[in-house]
């Protein structure tokens, strides 16, 4: 039957949001793989989240074809049963995806924080969030026995020991609470870390946008009573579906913004310093006589924690003195990367860096 009621609007919003979320994740993966860092657990979690979101969108399109978003009285009994069954399958996947999206943000913060109590707090949220997500997903089908009685009103001999509305209320409330926590937590734990201020601001501000996701969660939670409205279930749950998907999309975007900043810089052209950092970082691998300023690397972990780099040649000095490096006499083309480095591995640009060395070693003739 043709789409009707709230079905077309719901599907349009879901399709736009799944494309938007997929775009951010694609940019995130490109940045991590080719520009900075390396793909980590948080990236894989977001990939799984988006795959489940895509599957959810497809299922909701199918459900809309059968009558999702319309009043029960406007569709046939057979279409009603099929629409409810497909929607229930979609709710199973979106329940898991919602938990994974929050866990991905926590996993991203795990790559940065160092204090043990910070990690304990994040693990608490990770475990509890996934526990409630899985319980809600299981409850979608375990709420009644036999399971077909959930969408087939012809089955009267049934038992429904689980109240799905209560389960959804607890999980959605916890999800909204985690949104607000993840929005505030970076300001507390990152501001004192020894990392570039620009990195701190980017991460904290972007994750603070999670407040919007939290607001979506609050709105969704306040309308969960519609899950008990069996008389008009397909129409009543449309708004809840929209708010759920919107909350997850915003979470994905907030988690991706700090990671894709190098890609954004590259697209806009970046500064001459940004381009130098990338080139000197590659050349410094495996070389000696190089001082790297601004990098914090954990060798014991598979994924390194890295921030913007300033890499300079190590000068040989014989006594305490001031050495000025990084000057370039003559013409300078600010748009040419060929003027940044030469075979001598000396920075050749107009910016000057003054470094005081105490002591030193005798230079060899």
C-alpha positions as CSV (number, residue, x, y, z in Angstrom):
1,X,0.0,0.0,0.0
2,X,1.2,3.6,-0.5
3,X,3.1,5.5,2.2
4,X,0.9,7.7,4.4
5,X,0.5,9.4,7.7
6,X,3.9,10.1,9.4
7,X,5.6,7.5,7.3
8,X,7.0,9.7,4.5
9,X,8.4,12.3,6.9
10,X,9.9,9.7,9.2
11,X,11.7,7.9,6.3
12,X,12.9,11.2,4.8
13,X,14.5,12.2,8.1
14,X,16.0,8.8,8.7
15,X,17.6,8.7,5.2
16,X,19.1,12.1,5.5
17,X,20.5,11.3,9.0
18,X,22.0,8.0,7.9
19,X,23.7,9.6,5.0
20,X,25.0,12.5,7.2
21,X,26.3,10.0,9.8
22,X,27.9,7.9,7.2
23,X,29.7,10.9,5.7
24,X,31.2,11.9,9.1
25,X,32.3,8.3,9.7
26,X,33.9,8.1,6.3
27,X,35.8,11.3,6.9
28,X,36.8,10.1,10.3
29,X,38.2,6.8,8.9
30,X,40.1,8.6,6.1
31,X,41.7,11.0,8.6
32,X,42.7,8.2,11.0
33,X,44.1,6.0,8.3
34,X,45.9,8.4,6.0
35,X,46.5,11.6,7.9
36,X,46.9,11.0,11.6
37,X,46.9,8.3,14.3
38,X,45.5,5.1,13.0
39,X,42.2,3.3,13.1
40,X,41.2,2.3,16.6
41,X,38.5,0.6,18.6
42,X,36.3,3.8,18.7
43,X,36.3,3.9,14.9
44,X,35.3,0.3,14.5
45,X,32.5,0.8,17.1
46,X,31.2,3.7,15.1
47,X,31.3,1.7,11.9
48,X,29.2,-1.0,13.5
49,X,26.8,1.7,14.9
50,X,26.3,3.1,11.4
51,X,25.8,-0.3,9.8
52,X,23.0,-1.0,12.4
53,X,21.6,2.5,11.8
54,X,21.5,1.8,8.0
55,X,19.8,-1.6,8.6
56,X,17.3,0.1,10.9
57,X,16.5,2.7,8.2
58,X,16.0,0.0,5.6
59,X,13.7,-1.9,7.9
60,X,11.7,1.2,8.7
61,X,11.2,1.9,4.9
62,X,9.9,-1.7,4.6
63,X,7.6,-1.1,7.6
64,X,6.3,2.1,6.1
65,X,5.4,0.3,2.9
66,X,3.1,-1.9,5.0
67,X,1.7,1.1,7.0
68,X,4.1,2.4,9.6
69,X,3.2,6.0,10.5
70,X,-0.5,5.4,9.7
71,X,-3.4,4.8,12.0
72,X,-4.3,1.2,12.6
73,X,-7.8,1.8,11.2
74,X,-6.4,3.0,7.8
75,X,-4.6,-0.2,7.0
76,X,-5.5,-3.9,6.7
77,X,-5.0,-6.3,9.5
78,X,-2.4,-8.2,7.5
79,X,-0.4,-5.1,6.7
80,X,-0.7,-4.1,10.4
81,X,0.9,-7.3,11.5
82,X,3.7,-7.1,9.0
83,X,4.4,-3.4,9.7
84,X,4.6,-4.1,13.5
85,X,6.8,-7.1,13.0
86,X,9.3,-5.3,10.8
87,X,9.3,-2.2,13.1
88,X,10.0,-4.5,16.1
89,X,13.1,-6.0,14.3
90,X,14.2,-2.4,13.6
91,X,13.9,-1.5,17.3
92,X,16.0,-4.4,18.2
93,X,18.9,-3.2,16.0
94,X,18.6,0.5,17.0
95,X,18.6,-0.4,20.7
96,X,22.1,-2.0,20.3
97,X,23.3,0.8,18.0
98,X,22.3,3.5,20.5
99,X,24.5,1.8,23.2
100,X,27.4,1.4,20.8
101,X,27.3,5.1,19.8
102,X,27.8,6.2,23.4
103,X,30.5,3.5,24.0
104,X,32.4,4.8,20.9
105,X,32.6,8.3,22.4
106,X,33.9,6.8,25.7
107,X,36.4,4.7,23.8
108,X,37.6,7.9,22.0
109,X,38.2,9.5,25.4
110,X,40.1,6.4,26.5
111,X,42.7,7.2,23.9
112,X,43.5,10.5,25.6
113,X,43.0,10.3,29.3
114,X,45.7,8.9,31.6
115,X,44.3,9.0,35.2
116,X,43.1,5.6,36.5
117,X,40.0,7.0,38.1
118,X,39.0,8.6,34.8
119,X,39.2,5.2,33.1
120,X,37.2,3.6,35.9
121,X,34.4,6.2,35.5
122,X,34.3,5.7,31.7
123,X,34.2,1.9,32.1
124,X,31.3,2.2,34.5
125,X,29.3,4.1,31.8
126,X,30.4,1.7,29.1
127,X,29.3,-1.4,30.9
128,X,26.0,0.0,32.2
129,X,25.1,1.6,28.9
130,X,25.7,-1.6,26.9
131,X,23.9,-3.7,29.6
132,X,20.8,-1.6,29.3
133,X,21.0,-1.5,25.5
134,X,21.2,-5.3,25.3
135,X,18.4,-5.8,27.8
136,X,16.1,-3.5,25.8
137,X,17.0,-5.2,22.6
138,X,16.2,-8.6,24.1
139,X,13.0,-7.3,25.6
140,X,11.7,-6.3,22.2
141,X,11.1,-10.0,21.5
142,X,11.0,-11.4,25.1
143,X,8.2,-9.2,26.3
144,X,5.6,-11.8,25.3
145,X,5.3,-15.5,24.8
146,X,4.7,-16.7,22.2
147,X,6.7,-13.9,20.4
148,X,4.2,-13.7,17.6
149,X,1.6,-12.4,20.0
150,X,3.4,-9.1,20.1
151,X,2.2,-8.2,16.6
152,X,-0.6,-10.6,16.0
153,X,-3.7,-9.7,17.9
154,X,-5.4,-13.0,16.9
155,X,-3.2,-14.8,19.5
156,X,-5.0,-14.4,22.8
157,X,-3.4,-17.2,24.8
158,X,-0.2,-15.3,25.7
159,X,1.8,-14.1,28.7
160,X,3.7,-10.8,28.7
161,X,6.0,-10.7,31.8
162,X,8.1,-7.8,30.6
163,X,6.9,-4.3,30.4
164,X,8.7,-2.9,27.3
165,X,7.7,0.7,28.2
166,X,9.4,0.5,31.5
167,X,12.6,-1.0,30.0
168,X,12.7,1.6,27.3
169,X,12.2,4.4,29.9
170,X,15.2,3.2,32.0
171,X,17.5,2.7,29.0
172,X,16.6,6.0,27.3
173,X,16.9,7.9,30.5
174,X,20.4,6.4,31.1
175,X,21.3,7.2,27.5
176,X,20.3,10.8,27.9
177,X,22.2,11.0,31.2
178,X,25.3,9.6,29.5
179,X,25.0,12.3,26.7
180,X,25.1,15.0,29.3
181,X,28.0,13.3,31.2
182,X,30.1,12.9,28.0
183,X,29.5,16.6,27.2
184,X,30.8,17.7,30.6
185,X,33.5,15.1,31.3
186,X,36.1,16.3,28.8
187,X,36.2,19.8,30.3
188,X,37.1,18.3,33.6
189,X,39.7,15.7,32.6
190,X,41.3,17.2,29.5
191,X,41.9,20.8,30.5
192,X,44.8,19.9,32.8
193,X,46.5,17.5,30.3
194,X,49.7,18.6,28.6
195,X,48.4,18.9,25.1
196,X,47.9,21.8,22.7
197,X,45.2,24.2,23.7
198,X,43.6,24.1,20.3
199,X,43.2,20.3,20.6
200,X,41.6,20.7,24.0
201,X,39.1,23.3,22.8
202,X,38.2,21.3,19.7
203,X,37.5,18.1,21.6
204,X,35.7,19.7,24.5
205,X,33.5,22.0,22.4
206,X,32.6,19.2,19.9
207,X,31.7,16.7,22.6
208,X,29.8,19.5,24.4
209,X,27.4,19.4,21.4
210,X,26.3,16.1,22.9
211,X,24.0,18.2,25.0
212,X,21.8,18.4,21.9
213,X,21.8,14.6,21.7
214,X,20.8,14.6,25.4
215,X,17.9,16.9,24.7
216,X,16.7,14.6,22.0
217,X,17.0,11.8,24.4
218,X,14.9,13.7,27.0
219,X,12.2,14.4,24.4
220,X,12.2,10.8,23.3
221,X,12.0,9.5,26.9
222,X,9.1,11.8,27.7
223,X,7.1,10.3,24.9
224,X,7.7,6.6,25.5
225,X,4.3,6.0,26.9
226,X,3.2,5.5,23.3
227,X,4.7,2.1,23.4
228,X,1.7,1.0,25.4
229,X,-0.8,2.3,22.9
230,X,-1.4,-0.9,21.0
231,X,-4.6,0.5,19.5
232,X,-2.6,3.0,17.3
233,X,1.0,1.7,17.7
234,X,2.3,2.4,14.2
235,X,1.2,6.0,14.2
236,X,2.1,6.7,17.9
237,X,5.7,5.5,17.7
238,X,6.7,7.6,14.7
239,X,7.9,10.5,16.7
240,X,9.9,8.3,19.1
241,X,11.6,6.7,16.0
242,X,12.7,10.1,14.7
243,X,14.1,11.3,18.1
244,X,16.0,8.1,18.6
245,X,17.7,8.2,15.3
246,X,18.4,12.0,15.6
247,X,20.0,11.4,19.0
248,X,22.3,8.8,17.6
249,X,23.2,10.8,14.5
250,X,24.2,13.8,16.7
251,X,26.3,11.5,18.9
252,X,28.2,10.2,15.8
253,X,28.8,13.7,14.5
254,X,30.1,15.0,17.9
255,X,32.5,12.0,18.2
256,X,33.8,12.6,14.7
257,X,34.4,16.4,14.7
258,X,37.6,16.3,16.8
259,X,39.1,13.5,14.7
260,X,38.5,15.1,11.3
261,X,40.1,18.5,12.1
262,X,43.3,17.6,10.1
263,X,41.2,16.6,7.1
264,X,39.3,19.9,7.3
265,X,42.6,21.8,7.5
266,X,43.8,19.9,4.4
267,X,40.6,20.6,2.5
268,X,40.9,24.4,3.3
269,X,44.6,24.3,2.3
270,X,46.0,24.5,5.8
271,X,48.9,26.6,6.9
272,X,52.5,26.3,5.9
273,X,53.2,25.1,9.4
274,X,50.6,22.4,9.2
275,X,52.1,21.0,6.0
276,X,55.6,21.1,7.5
277,X,54.4,19.1,10.5
278,X,53.1,16.3,8.4
279,X,56.2,16.0,6.2
280,X,58.7,16.3,9.1
281,X,56.8,13.7,11.1
282,X,57.2,11.2,8.3
283,X,60.9,12.0,7.9
284,X,61.6,11.8,11.6
285,X,60.6,8.1,11.8
286,X,63.7,6.0,12.2
287,X,66.1,8.9,12.1
288,X,68.5,10.2,14.8
289,X,69.5,13.7,15.8
290,X,65.9,14.9,15.8
291,X,64.1,16.5,18.7
292,X,60.3,16.1,18.7
293,X,58.4,18.7,20.7
294,X,54.7,18.2,21.4
295,X,54.4,14.4,21.0
296,X,53.3,12.0,23.6
297,X,53.6,8.4,22.4
298,X,52.7,5.3,24.4
299,X,54.8,2.5,23.0
300,X,53.0,-0.1,25.0
301,X,49.7,0.6,23.4
302,X,48.8,-0.4,19.9
303,X,47.3,3.0,19.2
304,X,49.4,6.1,19.8
305,X,48.2,9.2,21.4
306,X,49.5,12.1,19.2
307,X,49.0,15.7,18.9
308,X,50.3,18.5,16.7
309,X,54.1,18.3,16.3
310,X,57.0,20.7,16.2
311,X,60.1,18.7,14.9
312,X,63.5,20.5,14.7
313,X,67.1,19.3,14.0
314,X,69.2,18.7,17.1
315,X,72.0,21.3,17.1
316,X,75.4,20.4,18.4
317,X,76.6,23.0,20.9
318,X,79.8,23.3,22.9
319,X,78.6,25.6,25.6
320,X,75.6,27.4,27.0
321,X,74.3,29.6,24.2
322,X,71.2,30.7,22.3
323,X,70.7,29.1,18.9
324,X,68.2,30.5,16.5
325,X,66.9,28.1,13.8
326,X,64.3,28.1,11.2
327,X,65.3,31.3,9.3
328,X,65.7,31.4,5.6
329,X,67.7,34.1,3.7
330,X,66.5,35.0,0.3
331,X,63.2,34.6,-1.5
332,X,60.4,32.6,0.0
333,X,57.3,31.1,-1.6
334,X,54.7,30.7,1.1
335,X,52.6,28.5,-1.2
336,X,55.4,26.1,-2.2
337,X,56.1,23.0,-0.1
338,X,59.5,22.7,-1.8
339,X,60.8,25.6,0.3
340,X,60.0,23.9,3.6
341,X,62.6,21.2,3.7
342,X,65.8,20.5,1.9
343,X,68.2,17.6,1.9
344,X,70.0,19.3,4.8
345,X,66.9,18.6,7.0
346,X,66.9,22.3,8.1
347,X,63.7,24.2,8.5
348,X,63.7,26.9,5.8
349,X,60.9,29.3,6.5
350,X,60.6,32.8,7.9
351,X,59.3,31.8,11.4
352,X,62.0,31.8,14.0
353,X,62.3,29.6,17.1
354,X,64.7,30.5,19.9
355,X,65.9,27.6,22.1
356,X,68.2,27.9,25.1
357,X,70.5,24.9,25.7
358,X,72.2,24.4,29.0
359,X,75.4,22.4,28.5
360,X,75.9,20.3,25.5
361,X,78.6,18.1,23.9
362,X,81.6,18.9,21.8
363,X,80.9,19.0,18.1
364,X,83.0,16.7,16.0
365,X,85.0,18.4,13.2
